[in-house]
Amino acid sequence: MNKALIQKIKTVYQKIFKTVPLMIFSPGRINIIGEHTDYNDGFVFPAAVNKGIVAAIGKSDSKESTAFAIDKNEKVTFSLSSLKPSAEGSWANYVFGVVAEIQNRSKTIGDFNIAFGGDIPPGAGMSSSAALENSVVFGLNELFDLGLTKEDMILISQKAEHNYVGVKCGIMDQYASMFGIKDNALLLDCRTVESKPYKMDFKDHELILINTNVKHSLSDSAYNDRRSVCESISELLKVRALRDATEYDLEGIKDKVTPENYQKAIYVIQENNRVIAASKAMKAGDLKTLGALIYGSHEGLQHQYKVSCEELDFLVDQAKLNTHILGARMMGGGFGGCTINLLAKTETESFKTFISEAYKYKFNKACSIYSVELSNGTHIIQ
Ligand code: GLA
């Protein structure tokens, strides 16, 4: 964990609010495989990481609450009794949304102050937003003794995103951030919202993330659009969600959907199967198969589900040229953010140098490269 970041957040909080805060770390996440399957009641394979949001939170004895985004140097003051969404795109909506959803559950909180910062760049596809939502709900639950379970808390975080941020996200990000287990990835069934931990030992291989440092602006509307396509196809198929459908079922309604939407539904069904296959490969220590499934996932996201972009495709294409890289794919919602790469440790340094130069040459822009450790979920820190 980032000790300097924790110290900074604590010091800033104490300077402004003059009290000793409760400190919380809430991690971002990676996802080994299983993209856009969560809101189809399917399977995903994420893990919490050692990067995320650090929040300092405490009760306020004034008649108002304050949230301070330290990295942006932006402060908002608000009243708990008259909450409404802030401007689109504002970080304040993650805070307001969580407060509003707690109130919707008839839980009473008092005024509070929160200051936070993080070490994952927004837009990296590593869920800094879920990390922030979870830190707020976790902190408020502690401060005001709300008696919420972790399951309640992630549903509150998810609803905040639906109703205040406007993204109809699934449950993967909030779940992984809250329930993460050190050194493990979680095979999560998004219908039952139950997971099974898998110890991630890649032996002489490792995972690295490469951030394109782009986030194309249509990502939120495209996300909601994909979700509604999936829901309308489920309706046509008369199933609860695409998780319940097979490619054979889909054949039966082929003439009722556009070829583009047909491909999207096939992608979801295939990706769901890839997640199960990947968890089996991981268990068997078969990294080659795991890698091939990861490449397969990108292929589907690029050509069938169509949520990739030129920068992500370039990084994956370059990875494919290197035989020491077993798998690479875009990670998260798409249209920017990171790729996740499974590569031989002996190759890491030279690939980092190569890809940084190649990316710069192609896009006249730097990519960023991260190594991550798999970490525990949202928790109190000293
Ligand atoms: C975003 C959403 C998640 C999930 C992914 C795609 O991260 O928040 O719920 O749908 O995209 O897998």
Boltz pocket constraint, residues with backbone or C-beta under 6 A from the ligand:
constraints:
  - pocket:
      binder: B
      contacts: [[A, 34], [A, 35], [A, 36], [A, 37], [A, 38], [A, 39], [A, 125], [A, 127], [A, 169], [A, 170], [A, 171], [A, 172], [A, 173], [A, 332], [A, 333], [A, 334]]
      max_distance: 6.0
